[in-house]
Amino acid sequence: MPLPFVGPSYQLANRKASQQRSVNLYLVGMESPSKAPFILQSAPGLTLFSALTSPIRGMCEAAGRLFVVAGETLYELNSAGVATARGTVSPSAGPVDFAQGQTQLVIVTGVNGYTLTLATNTFAQIAAAGWLGSNRAAYLDGYFIFVDPDTQKFYISKIDDAGTLDALNFALAQSGPDNIVAHLVDHREVWLIGEKTTEVWFDSGAADFPFSRNNGALLEVGCIAAFSAVKVDNGLMWIGRDANGSGIVYKTSGYQVKRVSTIAVEEALQGSTDLSSATAYVYQQNGQTFYCINAPGLASQWCYEVSTDSWHERCALDALGQFSQLGASTHAFVFNQHLMGDSTGNVYTMSPQTYTLNGTPLKRTRISPDNVSPSRDRIYYSEFILDCTTGLAASGTPSADLSYSDNGGFTYGTPISRSVGALGNYSPRLQWTRLGQARDRVWRVDFAADAPFSIIDGVAR
């Protein structure tokens, strides 16, 4: 019978209801007639670009240059990955944020702020009496914009000089009683995302304070994780919170927010040991835009792809060969490369032409929805056919493994391997036969070779 094999990750806590997963595989919609409306494409792999000595806390492209904070050091990395120290930041742990102006790059660590003059590489701590600290930084119309942590107050610098701050140049986000969690600039407006509400301000050019609130753009949704808020595909996304709870991922559309997370994603986020410390990065590659969340305590990095409105998971393998959260969680696009930083201090090049995670297997797994009849009758399976990438391995003859579960995906039988063909052998038919019978069957395909792999379809009959 027809099997909807290709799909997103949607594994619920109630595994008997749904346990389908796409790990290191994401949906791509076909834009012209083809075999199937969607395929599953391999997630990109990682190769080492530069090895630093401390955890990567943030990365930024500015004026075609790459800046990375690792531990307490601000580095500049050239296109060969060679690092040059540009300054020391404090404290030495926790995420950092950047904002680029006409002449300066600003780095904030929560307690402290720093400037790097791009023309001279002069590095200085912001020491003005008006400095109040800030977890995030933004820039609009010449002003660097900061938020006094754990308050409703945001304040601005002198035009194109983050080191000069007038203690009177501030305003309050007071539409609700909550504090500002994150602030971002989008379409020349400042979004002040609070704990439970959001305000939008614009540059009105007023004499006393240049920013004014847009009273037609007040949202009763806030943010639980400051570093989950990023610009995505002509809007903003973040992990939300309101008066009734938290853990929904929202995307803005104009002055409205749309829920884009699924129940499966929301259940996963509720399993985080500290959802307020979750971070997210965004990147665009091959016409698709991805928003990827790392939350403490989760075994997966959850990624949302905008054009298909779908979620998938990205994972590494731990010492026992089990899926673990992908460590690469900071991103910058520079030197025409997508670069990623992780908690070990490594910076990687992320590429769809790479099929390992710095030499370790990029295991790609698809677990199907339940294959059941409406009346839960026994179904007899003579074969399973997988339409997938073949004949593109640079060396060897890698194999795809098929296993199946007859108890709702809780346990699986012994995997059975089929070759995807040596280089140039594009016509192998991946077929498994004599597969028994079941009332409720779940199919699983695994592929962990250093080779391309995508899934067009899977058919059980």
C-alpha positions in Angstrom: 0.0 0.0 0.0 1.2 3.6 -0.5 3.5 4.8 2.2 4.1 8.6 2.9 7.7 7.9 3.6 9.2 11.4 3.0 8.3 14.0 5.6 9.5 16.1 8.5 10.4 15.3 12.1 7.3 14.9 14.2 8.0 12.6 17.1 5.6 13.1 19.9 6.0 12.1 23.6 3.1 9.7 22.8 5.2 7.6 20.5 2.2 5.4 19.6 0.6 8.5 18.0 3.6 9.7 15.9 7.3 9.0 15.9 8.5 10.0 12.4 11.9 11.7 12.3 14.2 13.2 9.7 17.7 13.5 11.2 20.3 15.3 9.2 17.8 15.3 6.3 15.6 18.2 5.4 12.6 18.6 3.0 13.1 20.2 -0.4 10.0 21.1 -2.4 10.1 20.3 -6.1 9.3 23.4 -8.2 8.5 21.5 -11.4 6.9 18.1 -12.1 9.1 15.3 -10.7 8.8 11.9 -9.1 7.5 13.3 -5.8 6.4 16.7 -4.5 9.2 16.7 -1.8 12.5 14.9 -1.3 14.8 14.6 1.7 18.2 16.3 1.2 21.3 15.6 3.2 22.1 18.3 5.8 25.5 19.9 5.3 28.7 18.5 6.9 31.5 20.3 8.6 35.3 20.6 8.0 37.7 22.3 10.2 38.4 26.0 9.3 40.3 27.1 12.5 41.0 25.7 15.9 40.9 28.2 18.8 41.5 27.4 22.4 38.2 28.3 24.1 34.4 27.9 23.4 33.1 30.0 20.6 30.6 32.6 22.1 29.7 34.5 19.0 30.7 35.2 15.4 30.2 38.2 13.1 30.9 39.3 9.6 31.7 43.0 9.4 33.0 44.8 6.3 33.9 41.5 4.8 35.9 40.5 7.8 35.3 37.7 10.3 35.3 38.3 14.0 35.0 35.6 16.6 34.8 35.7 20.4 36.4 32.6 21.9 36.5 32.6 25.7 37.7 36.1 26.7 39.4 36.9 23.4 38.1 38.8 20.3 39.8 37.3 17.3 39.8 38.2 13.7 40.2 35.2 11.3 41.4 35.6 7.8 40.2 33.6 4.8 42.9 30.9 5.6 41.6 30.5 9.2 44.6 32.3 10.8 43.6 34.1 14.0 44.7 37.5 15.2 43.8 38.6 18.7 42.1 42.1 18.6 41.1 42.5 22.3 40.0 41.0 25.6 36.3 40.8 26.7 34.8 40.1 30.1 33.2 38.0 31.5 34.7 35.0 29.7 31.6 32.9 29.4 28.1 33.2 27.9 26.9 34.4 24.5 28.0 37.7 23.1 26.4 39.9 20.5 27.6 42.3 17.8 26.4 45.4 16.0 28.2 47.0 13.1 28.1 50.8 12.4 29.8 52.9 9.8 33.2 52.8 11.5 32.8 50.7 14.5 32.1 47.1 15.5 30.4 46.8 18.9 30.7 43.7 21.1 28.5 43.3 24.2 28.7 40.6 26.9 25.9 41.7 29.2 27.9 43.5 31.8 30.5 45.1 29.5 30.6 46.7 26.0 33.5 47.2 23.7 34.3 48.9 20.4 36.6 48.0 17.6 37.4 50.8 15.1 37.4 48.9 11.8 39.9 51.2 10.0 42.6 51.1 12.7 41.7 47.9 14.8 41.7 50.1 17.9 39.9 48.2 20.7 38.4 49.9 23.7 36.0 49.2 26.5 32.9 51.4 26.6 33.6 53.4 29.8 31.1 56.3 29.5 29.0 57.0 32.6 25.9 56.3 30.5 26.9 52.7 29.9 24.4 50.4 31.8 25.3 47.0 30.2 23.4 45.2 27.5 22.9 41.5 26.5 22.2 42.4 22.8 23.2 45.2 20.5 21.6 46.8 17.5 22.2 49.6 15.0 19.8 51.9 13.2 20.3 55.3 11.5 23.7 55.8 13.1 22.6 55.0 16.6 23.9 52.0 18.6 21.0 50.7 20.6 21.4 48.9 24.0 19.1 47.6 26.7 19.7 47.9 30.4 19.5 44.3 31.5 16.4 43.2 33.4 14.7 46.5 32.9 12.3 48.2 30.5 14.9 50.8 29.6 16.7 51.0 26.2 19.3 53.7 25.4 21.3 54.9 22.5 24.7 56.2 21.6 25.9 59.3 19.9 25.7 59.1 16.1 28.3 56.5 15.0 30.1 56.5 18.3 29.2 53.7 20.7 31.7 54.9 23.2 29.8 58.2 23.8 26.6 57.8 25.8 24.4 60.5 27.2 22.7 59.3 30.4 19.5 61.1 29.3 19.2 59.4 25.9 16.9 56.6 27.0 13.2 55.5 26.8 11.0 52.9 28.4 9.0 50.1 26.9 6.0 50.5 29.1 3.0 49.0 27.2 3.3 46.1 29.7 5.0 45.6 33.1 7.6 43.2 31.7 11.3 43.7 31.1 12.9 43.7 27.7 14.5 40.4 26.8 15.9 41.0 23.3 15.9 43.8 20.8 16.4 43.6 17.0 16.2 46.0 14.1 14.0 45.0 11.2 12.8 47.2 8.3 14.2 50.3 10.0 12.3 49.7 13.2 13.4 48.6 16.6 11.6 45.6 18.0 11.7 45.5 21.8 10.7 42.0 22.7 9.8 41.7 26.4 9.1 38.8 28.6 5.4 38.8 27.7 4.8 41.7 25.3 6.6 43.3 22.3 6.7 46.9 21.2 8.0 48.4 17.9 9.7 51.8 17.8 10.8 53.9 14.9 13.1 56.8 14.2 10.7 59.8 14.3 13.5 62.4 14.5 12.1 64.0 17.6 14.5 66.5 19.2 14.6 65.2 22.8 14.8 61.4 21.9 14.7 60.3 18.3 12.7 57.1 18.7 9.0 56.9 19.2 6.7 53.9 19.8 4.4 52.7 17.0 1.1 52.4 18.9 -0.3 50.3 16.2 2.3 47.5 16.6 1.9 46.2 20.2 2.0 42.4 20.5 1.0 40.3 23.5 3.8 37.8 22.9 7.2 38.0 24.5 10.4 35.9 24.4 11.9 33.4 26.8 15.4 33.2 25.3 17.2 36.3 24.4 19.6 34.7 21.9 16.8 32.7 20.2 15.6 36.0 18.6 17.1 36.5 15.1 16.2 38.0 11.7 14.9 35.4 9.3 13.6 35.7 5.8 12.3 39.2 5.9 11.1 39.0 9.4 12.0 37.9 12.9 11.8 34.6 14.8 12.2 33.7 18.5 11.1 31.2 21.2 8.1 32.8 22.7 6.5 33.4 26.0 3.3 35.0 27.1 1.0 35.2 30.2 -0.1 31.6 29.7 3.2 29.8 29.1 6.3 29.4 27.0 8.0 27.3 24.3 6.2 28.2 21.1 8.4 29.4 18.2 7.0 32.5 16.5 7.8 34.2 13.2 6.7 37.7 12.4 4.6 38.8 9.5 4.2 42.5 9.4 3.1 43.4 12.9 1.7 40.0 13.7 3.3 36.8 14.9 2.6 33.4 13.5 3.2 30.1 15.4 5.6 28.0 13.3 6.5 25.3 15.8 4.6 22.1 15.9 3.5 20.2 19.0 6.4 17.8 18.5 8.9 20.7 18.6 7.1 22.3 21.5 7.2 19.1 23.5 10.9 18.8 22.7 11.6 22.4 23.9 9.8 21.7 27.1 12.4 19.0 27.8 15.2 21.6 27.9 17.0 22.0 31.2 17.1 25.8 30.7 15.1 27.0 27.8 16.0 30.6 28.7 19.6 29.8 27.6 18.6 28.5 24.2 20.3 30.1 21.2 19.5 30.1 17.5 21.2 30.9 14.3 20.0 31.4 10.8 21.5 30.8 7.4 20.4 30.6 3.7 21.8 28.1 1.3 20.7 26.9 -2.1 17.6 29.0 -1.9 16.4 27.7 1.4 16.5 29.5 4.8 17.0 27.6 8.1 16.4 28.7 11.7 18.2 26.3 14.0 17.8 26.1 17.8 20.2 24.7 20.3 18.6 24.3 23.8 20.4 22.9 26.8 19.5 19.3 27.6 18.1 18.3 24.2 19.5 15.5 22.1 18.8 17.3 18.8 19.3 20.7 17.2 15.9 21.6 15.9 15.8 23.3 12.5 13.0 25.1 10.7 13.1 25.5 6.9 11.0 28.5 5.8 9.9 27.6 2.3 8.6 24.2 3.2 7.3 25.3 6.6 8.9 22.1 8.1 11.2 21.0 10.9 14.0 18.5 11.0 16.8 17.5 13.4 20.5 17.9 13.2 22.6 15.6 15.3 26.1 14.3 15.9 26.9 10.9 17.4 28.1 10.4 20.9 30.7 7.9 22.2 28.0 5.2 22.2 26.9 5.9 18.7 23.6 7.6 19.8 22.3 10.9 18.5 23.4 13.9 20.4 22.8 17.7 19.8 25.0 19.2 17.1 27.5 21.3 18.9 28.1 23.9 16.1 25.7 26.7 17.2 27.1 30.1 16.1 27.2 31.2 12.5 28.7 33.8 10.1 28.6 34.0 6.3 31.9 35.4 5.1 34.6 34.6 2.4 31.6 33.1 0.5 31.5 30.4 3.1 29.1 29.4 5.9 31.3 29.2 9.0 30.2 27.6 12.3 31.6 27.8 15.8 31.2 25.3 18.6 31.8 24.9 22.4 35.2 23.1 21.8 36.7 26.2 20.2 36.6 25.0 16.7 35.4 27.0 13.7 34.1 24.9 10.8 33.2 25.4 7.2 29.6 24.1 6.6 29.1 22.7 3.2 26.4 20.6 1.4 29.4 18.9 -0.4 30.7 17.6 2.9 29.3 14.4 4.4 31.0 14.1 7.7 31.2 16.2 10.9 34.9 17.0 10.8 35.7 13.4 9.9 33.1 11.6 12.0 30.0 10.1 10.4 27.1 12.3 9.4 24.4 9.8 10.1 21.3 10.4 8.1 18.1 8.8 9.3 14.5 8.7 8.2 11.9 7.1 10.3 8.5 6.8 8.6 5.0 7.5 9.9 3.1 4.4 11.1 2.2 2.1 8.3 -1.3 0.9 9.3 -4.7 0.1 7.8 -7.8 2.0 9.0 -9.1 -1.1 10.7 -5.6 -2.2 12.0 -5.7 -5.4 10.0 -2.5 -7.3 9.4 -0.6 -6.1 6.4 1.8 -8.5 4.5 4.9 -7.0 3.0 6.6 -8.6 0.1 9.1 -5.7 -0.5 10.3 -2.3 0.4 11.9 -0.2 -2.3 14.0 2.9 -1.6 14.5 5.5 -4.3 17.6 7.4 -3.2 21.0 8.8 -4.3 23.1 6.2 -6.0 26.5 6.0 -7.8 28.0 9.2 -6.3 30.3 7.9 -3.6 33.9 9.0 -4.2 35.2 5.7 -3.0 33.9 2.3 -1.9 30.4 1.0 -2.1 28.5 2.4 0.8 25.2 0.9 2.0 21.8 2.0 3.3 20.4 0.1 6.2 16.7 -0.8 6.5 15.2 -1.8 9.8 11.6 -1.9 11.0 9.6 -1.8 14.2 6.3 -3.6 14.9 5.7 -1.9 18.2 5.3 1.7 17.3 8.9 2.6 16.9 10.1 1.6 20.4 12.4 -1.1 19.2 13.8 -2.1 15.8 15.0 -5.3 14.3 18.4 -6.1 12.9 19.3 -3.7 10.1 19.5 -5.1 6.6 22.0 -3.5 4.2 21.8 -2.7 0.5 24.5 -1.1 -1.6 23.9 2.3 -3.1 26.5 1.5 -5.8 30.1 2.4 -6.5 31.0 5.7 -8.3 29.2 5.8 -11.7 26.8 3.0 -10.9 23.6 5.0 -10.9 21.1 2.2 -11.3 21.1 0.0 -8.2 17.6 -0.8 -7.1 17.5 -0.8 -3.3 15.0 -3.5 -2.6 14.3 -5.5 0.5 12.0 -8.6 0.3 10.2 -11.1 2.5 9.5 -8.6 5.2 6.7 -10.4 7.0 3.5 -8.9 8.4 2.4 -6.4 11.0 -0.6 -4.4 12.2 1.5 -1.3 12.9 4.8 -1.0 11.2 7.4 1.8 11.3 10.3 1.8 8.7 13.7 3.2 9.4 16.5 3.9 6.9 20.0 4.8 8.1 23.0 6.0 6.0 26.3 6.9 7.6 28.9 6.8 4.8 31.1 9.7 3.6 29.0 10.1 0.5 26.0 12.1 -0.8 22.6 10.8 0.2 19.1 12.0 -0.4 15.8 10.2 -0.4 13.2 10.6 -3.2 10.7 8.1 -1.9 10.1 4.9 -0.1 7.5 2.3 -1.1 6.3 -0.7 1.0 4.0 -3.3 -0.6 
